Amino acid sequence: MKKSILMALLILGLIAGLIAADKIVINMNRASAQANLLAIDTQVLQTNLKKHVKFLTELNPSRTSRQLDSLNKSAEYIQQTFKEMGLSTRLQSYQVSGNTYHNVIAMIGDSAKPRIVVGAHYDVCDEENLKPEKLFAGADDNASGVAGLLELARLLQNNKVRSSDYAFEFVAYSLEEPPFFRTEHMGSYVHASSLSKANVEVKLMISLEMIGFFTDEPGSQNYPINFPMKQIYGDKGNFIALIGNPTSYFDLNRVQKLFQKASPLQINKLSAPSQVQGIDWSDHLNYWKFGYPAAMLTDTSFLRNKNYHQITDTIDTLNFSKMAEVVAGTENVVANFK
């Protein structure tokens, strides 16, 4: 454990040395980011994000692994939304303990090309068994990520990126939450495994994991290692985080730069070993298992949002303006990543 902490601190030290340069880049890109937002109808984007979150969070009972009806309604909504965009879509179904679960997959472009994969899980944690009378809406975790996934697909479809060197695959996963987290029953494991078996080349995978909670309150942001991370990144939960493992360092740099050109939202990156708390706490971990480059975009979950896995994780706690800025930045990443 001491070696892991030391390694993490060394990595953080390197990051600290690059912070000044990153801030210069952010300032240079501010004008282009504002211009990009003007080119996107952000009011429509915010309205659509809210509509998607509203549908998912109002499903009753909660969309947990035990509530197949709510999970299936979620999958049907996601697939229908993709279809209305004119996207080729399908269900990837699999069996767990006699039950059938579904990943929802949509594609833009030629599937024979290398792929950029963007994913988000649509299930919520199975806390309802402790409080069966309560609804776990899972607004930030992870209706926000699913809403972002859907709107990202819409923007890319509207921008007609079919001439790209890559195909774009959008996946809504089932069974990310406990009791299936870190098992082969995770929807993302099923998907990543299928890509590997088919020898599909993946240029990059991005997991959208809780992208809706932002606050300017001092002291609102915590970190797996508060010192020196608070000194590097600040103590306000007003940024989006880009998380990857050490081998993804250069990919994270490219993602960050592309994001900054299209969104005014601050994006902080961290490349660290999985021993650092939270580094692998989402669907991207399963792509690492198959040797694919993968990263997570997140508002940092419980390190910022006290509603994590609580009945208070509701739609009224989300900032849809900031969510739109996350989607705008990510659209530029996906469309222009090389």
C-alpha positions as CSV (number, residue, x, y, z in Angstrom):
1,M,0.0,0.0,0.0
2,K,2.8,2.4,0.8
3,K,4.4,1.8,-2.6
4,S,1.0,2.5,-4.3
5,I,0.6,5.8,-2.4
6,L,4.2,6.8,-3.2
7,M,3.6,6.0,-6.9
8,A,0.4,8.1,-6.9
9,L,2.2,11.0,-5.2
10,L,4.9,10.9,-7.8
11,I,2.4,11.0,-10.6
12,L,0.6,13.9,-8.9
13,G,3.9,15.7,-8.6
14,L,4.4,15.4,-12.4
15,I,0.8,16.7,-12.9
16,A,1.5,19.6,-10.7
17,G,4.4,20.6,-12.9
18,L,2.1,20.8,-15.9
19,I,-0.8,22.7,-14.3
20,A,0.6,26.2,-15.3
21,A,0.9,25.1,-18.9
22,D,-2.6,23.6,-18.9
23,K,-4.0,26.9,-17.6
24,I,-2.4,28.8,-20.5
25,V,-4.0,26.4,-23.0
26,I,-7.4,26.8,-21.3
27,N,-7.2,30.6,-21.7
28,M,-6.2,30.3,-25.4
29,N,-9.1,28.0,-26.1
30,R,-11.8,30.1,-24.3
31,A,-12.8,32.0,-27.4
32,S,-13.2,28.9,-29.6
33,A,-15.1,27.2,-26.8
34,Q,-17.6,30.0,-26.6
35,A,-18.0,30.1,-30.4
36,N,-18.7,26.3,-30.4
37,L,-21.4,26.8,-27.8
38,L,-23.0,29.5,-29.9
39,A,-23.0,27.1,-32.9
40,I,-24.9,24.5,-30.8
41,D,-28.5,25.1,-29.8
42,T,-27.7,24.7,-26.1
43,Q,-31.3,25.4,-25.1
44,V,-32.5,22.4,-27.1
45,L,-29.6,20.4,-25.7
46,Q,-30.5,21.2,-22.1
47,T,-34.2,20.5,-22.8
48,N,-33.3,17.1,-24.2
49,L,-31.0,16.2,-21.4
50,K,-33.6,17.1,-18.8
51,K,-36.2,15.0,-20.8
52,H,-34.0,11.9,-20.8
53,V,-33.2,12.2,-17.1
54,K,-36.8,12.8,-16.2
55,F,-38.0,9.6,-17.9
56,L,-35.3,7.5,-16.2
57,T,-35.7,8.9,-12.8
58,E,-39.5,8.6,-12.7
59,L,-39.5,4.9,-13.4
60,N,-41.0,3.2,-10.4
61,P,-39.8,0.8,-9.1
62,S,-36.2,1.8,-9.4
63,R,-34.2,0.5,-12.3
64,T,-32.1,-2.0,-10.3
65,S,-31.0,-5.5,-11.3
66,R,-34.0,-7.0,-9.5
67,Q,-36.5,-4.8,-11.3
68,L,-36.5,-6.2,-14.8
69,D,-39.6,-4.3,-15.9
70,S,-38.0,-0.9,-15.1
71,L,-34.7,-2.0,-16.7
72,N,-36.5,-3.1,-19.8
73,K,-38.4,0.2,-20.0
74,S,-35.1,2.0,-19.7
75,A,-33.6,0.0,-22.5
76,E,-36.7,0.5,-24.7
77,Y,-36.6,4.3,-24.2
78,I,-32.9,4.4,-25.1
79,Q,-33.2,2.3,-28.2
80,Q,-36.3,4.2,-29.4
81,T,-34.4,7.5,-28.9
82,F,-31.5,6.2,-31.0
83,K,-33.9,5.0,-33.7
84,E,-35.6,8.4,-33.8
85,M,-32.2,9.9,-34.6
86,G,-31.9,7.6,-37.6
87,L,-29.2,5.5,-36.0
88,S,-28.6,1.8,-36.6
89,T,-29.4,0.2,-33.2
90,R,-29.6,-3.3,-31.6
91,L,-29.8,-5.0,-28.3
92,Q,-27.0,-7.1,-26.9
93,S,-28.8,-9.5,-24.6
94,Y,-27.2,-11.9,-22.1
95,Q,-28.3,-14.1,-19.3
96,V,-27.5,-13.8,-15.6
97,S,-29.1,-16.3,-13.1
98,G,-32.0,-17.0,-15.5
99,N,-32.8,-13.4,-16.2
100,T,-32.2,-11.5,-19.4
101,Y,-30.4,-8.2,-19.4
102,H,-29.7,-5.9,-22.3
103,N,-27.0,-3.5,-23.6
104,V,-28.4,-1.0,-26.1
105,I,-26.0,-0.3,-28.9
106,A,-26.1,2.3,-31.7
107,M,-23.6,2.9,-34.5
108,I,-22.6,5.8,-36.7
109,G,-20.4,4.9,-39.6
110,D,-18.8,1.8,-41.1
111,S,-18.5,-1.0,-38.5
112,A,-15.5,-2.4,-40.4
113,K,-13.5,0.7,-39.4
114,P,-11.7,1.1,-36.0
115,R,-14.1,2.3,-33.4
116,I,-14.5,5.0,-30.8
117,V,-16.8,3.7,-28.1
118,V,-18.8,5.9,-25.7
119,G,-20.8,4.2,-22.9
120,A,-22.9,4.8,-19.9
121,H,-24.8,2.5,-17.5
122,Y,-28.5,2.9,-17.0
123,D,-29.1,0.8,-13.9
124,V,-29.1,2.1,-10.3
125,C,-27.6,0.6,-7.1
126,D,-29.7,-2.0,-5.4
127,E,-30.2,-0.1,-2.2
128,E,-34.0,-0.3,-2.5
129,N,-33.8,-3.7,-0.8
130,L,-32.7,-1.8,2.4
131,K,-35.5,0.8,1.9
132,P,-38.2,-0.9,-0.2
133,E,-40.6,2.0,0.2
134,K,-38.2,4.5,-1.3
135,L,-37.4,5.3,-4.9
136,F,-33.8,5.5,-5.9
137,A,-34.0,7.9,-8.9
138,G,-30.3,7.8,-9.7
139,A,-30.4,11.1,-11.4
140,D,-26.6,11.8,-11.4
141,D,-25.8,8.1,-11.0
142,N,-26.3,7.5,-13.9
143,A,-29.3,9.0,-15.7
144,S,-27.0,12.0,-16.3
145,G,-24.5,9.8,-18.2
146,V,-27.2,8.1,-20.3
147,A,-28.7,11.5,-21.2
148,G,-25.2,12.7,-22.2
149,L,-24.7,9.6,-24.3
150,L,-28.0,10.1,-26.2
151,E,-27.4,13.8,-26.9
152,L,-23.8,13.1,-27.9
153,A,-25.1,10.6,-30.4
154,R,-27.6,13.2,-31.7
155,L,-25.0,15.9,-32.2
156,L,-22.6,13.6,-34.0
157,Q,-25.4,12.3,-36.2
158,N,-26.4,15.9,-37.1
159,N,-22.8,16.8,-37.8
160,K,-22.6,13.9,-40.3
161,V,-19.3,12.4,-39.2
162,R,-19.7,9.4,-41.4
163,S,-16.6,10.4,-43.4
164,S,-14.4,9.9,-40.4
165,D,-11.6,7.3,-40.2
166,Y,-13.6,5.7,-37.3
167,A,-17.0,4.3,-36.6
168,F,-18.7,5.6,-33.5
169,E,-20.4,3.1,-31.1
170,F,-22.7,4.3,-28.4
171,V,-23.5,1.7,-25.7
172,A,-25.9,1.9,-22.7
173,Y,-25.0,-0.8,-20.3
174,S,-26.9,-2.8,-17.8
175,L,-25.6,-4.2,-14.4
176,E,-22.8,-1.7,-13.7
177,E,-23.9,-1.4,-10.0
178,P,-23.4,-3.8,-7.1
179,P,-23.9,-6.7,-6.7
180,F,-22.4,-7.1,-10.2
181,F,-19.7,-4.5,-10.2
182,R,-16.3,-6.0,-11.0
183,T,-17.9,-9.2,-12.3
184,E,-18.2,-10.7,-15.8
185,H,-21.9,-9.9,-15.6
186,M,-21.4,-6.2,-16.1
187,G,-22.8,-5.1,-19.4
188,S,-19.6,-3.3,-20.2
189,Y,-17.6,-6.5,-19.7
190,V,-20.0,-8.3,-22.0
191,H,-19.5,-5.6,-24.6
192,A,-15.8,-5.3,-24.3
193,S,-15.4,-9.1,-24.5
194,S,-17.5,-9.2,-27.6
195,L,-15.3,-6.6,-29.3
196,S,-12.1,-8.5,-28.3
197,K,-13.5,-11.8,-29.6
198,A,-14.4,-10.2,-32.9
199,N,-10.9,-8.6,-33.2
200,V,-12.4,-5.1,-33.3
201,E,-9.9,-2.3,-33.1
202,V,-10.9,0.3,-30.5
203,K,-9.1,3.7,-30.8
204,L,-10.6,5.0,-27.6
205,M,-13.4,4.2,-25.1
206,I,-15.0,6.9,-22.9
207,S,-17.2,6.1,-20.0
208,L,-19.8,8.8,-19.0
209,E,-20.1,8.3,-15.3
210,M,-22.1,10.9,-13.3
211,I,-21.7,14.2,-15.3
212,G,-24.5,16.3,-13.7
213,F,-23.5,17.6,-10.3
214,F,-21.5,20.9,-10.0
215,T,-21.1,23.4,-7.3
216,D,-19.0,26.5,-6.6
217,E,-19.2,26.0,-2.8
218,P,-15.7,26.2,-1.2
219,G,-14.7,22.9,0.3
220,S,-17.2,20.9,-1.8
221,Q,-14.6,18.9,-3.7
222,N,-12.6,16.0,-2.1
223,Y,-10.0,13.7,-3.6
224,P,-8.7,10.2,-2.9
225,I,-5.5,11.9,-1.7
226,N,-6.5,15.4,-0.5
227,F,-2.9,16.5,-0.2
228,P,-1.6,17.6,-2.7
229,M,-4.7,17.1,-5.0
230,K,-6.7,20.0,-3.4
231,Q,-3.7,22.2,-3.9
232,I,-3.5,21.2,-7.5
233,Y,-7.1,21.1,-8.6
234,G,-8.9,23.3,-6.0
235,D,-11.6,22.7,-3.4
236,K,-14.7,23.6,-5.5
237,G,-16.7,20.9,-7.3
238,N,-17.1,23.0,-10.5
239,F,-15.1,21.0,-13.0
240,I,-15.4,17.7,-15.0
241,A,-12.7,15.1,-14.3
242,L,-11.0,13.0,-17.0
243,I,-9.6,9.8,-15.4
244,G,-7.3,7.1,-16.8
245,N,-4.6,4.7,-16.0
246,P,-0.8,5.4,-16.5
247,T,-0.8,3.9,-20.0
248,S,-3.6,6.3,-21.1
249,Y,-1.5,9.5,-20.3
250,F,-1.1,10.7,-23.8
251,D,-4.6,9.8,-24.8
252,L,-5.8,11.9,-21.9
253,N,-3.8,14.9,-23.1
254,R,-5.4,14.7,-26.5
255,V,-8.9,14.3,-25.0
256,Q,-8.3,17.3,-22.7
257,K,-7.1,19.6,-25.5
258,L,-10.0,18.7,-27.8
259,F,-12.5,19.2,-25.0
260,Q,-11.1,22.6,-24.1
261,K,-11.5,23.8,-27.7
262,A,-15.2,23.2,-27.6
263,S,-16.3,23.8,-24.0
264,P,-15.7,26.5,-21.5
265,L,-16.1,24.0,-18.6
266,Q,-12.9,23.3,-16.8
267,I,-11.6,19.7,-17.4
268,N,-9.0,18.3,-15.0
269,K,-7.2,15.1,-15.9
270,L,-5.6,12.4,-13.8
271,S,-3.6,9.4,-15.0
272,A,-2.9,7.1,-12.0
273,P,-2.8,3.4,-11.1
274,S,-6.0,1.6,-10.1
275,Q,-4.8,1.4,-6.5
276,V,-5.8,5.1,-6.2
277,Q,-9.4,5.2,-5.0
278,G,-11.9,5.7,-7.8
279,I,-9.6,5.4,-10.8
280,D,-11.4,2.3,-12.1
281,W,-14.9,2.7,-10.6
282,S,-16.9,2.5,-13.8
283,D,-17.4,0.7,-17.0
284,H,-14.0,1.7,-18.6
285,L,-12.3,-0.8,-16.3
286,N,-13.6,-3.7,-18.4
287,Y,-12.0,-2.3,-21.6
288,W,-8.7,-2.1,-19.8
289,K,-9.0,-5.8,-19.2
290,F,-9.0,-6.4,-22.9
291,G,-6.2,-4.1,-23.6
292,Y,-8.3,-1.2,-25.0
293,P,-7.5,2.5,-24.3
294,A,-10.3,3.8,-22.0
295,A,-11.0,6.8,-19.8
296,M,-13.8,8.1,-17.6
297,L,-15.5,11.5,-17.7
298,T,-17.0,12.2,-14.2
299,D,-18.1,14.8,-11.8
300,T,-16.1,12.6,-9.3
301,S,-19.1,10.9,-7.7
302,F,-19.2,10.7,-3.9
303,L,-16.0,12.8,-3.7
304,R,-18.3,15.8,-4.5
305,N,-21.9,14.6,-4.6
306,K,-23.3,13.6,-1.2
307,N,-26.4,12.2,-2.9
308,Y,-24.4,9.3,-4.2
309,H,-26.4,6.1,-3.7
310,Q,-29.0,8.0,-1.7
311,I,-32.7,8.7,-2.3
312,T,-31.7,12.3,-2.6
313,D,-30.0,11.8,-6.0
314,T,-32.8,13.5,-7.8
315,I,-33.2,15.5,-10.9
316,D,-33.5,18.9,-9.1
317,T,-29.9,18.5,-7.9
318,L,-28.4,18.5,-11.4
319,N,-27.0,21.4,-13.4
320,F,-28.2,21.0,-17.0
321,S,-26.2,24.0,-18.2
322,K,-23.0,22.4,-17.1
323,M,-24.1,19.0,-18.5
324,A,-24.6,20.6,-21.9
325,E,-21.0,21.9,-21.7
326,V,-19.8,18.4,-21.0
327,V,-21.6,17.1,-24.0
328,A,-20.4,19.9,-26.2
329,G,-16.8,19.2,-25.2
330,T,-17.1,15.5,-25.6
331,E,-18.7,15.8,-29.1
332,N,-15.5,17.6,-30.3
333,V,-13.4,14.9,-28.7
334,V,-15.2,12.1,-30.4
335,A,-15.5,13.8,-33.8
336,N,-11.8,14.8,-33.9
337,F,-9.8,12.3,-31.9
338,K,-6.8,10.9,-33.8
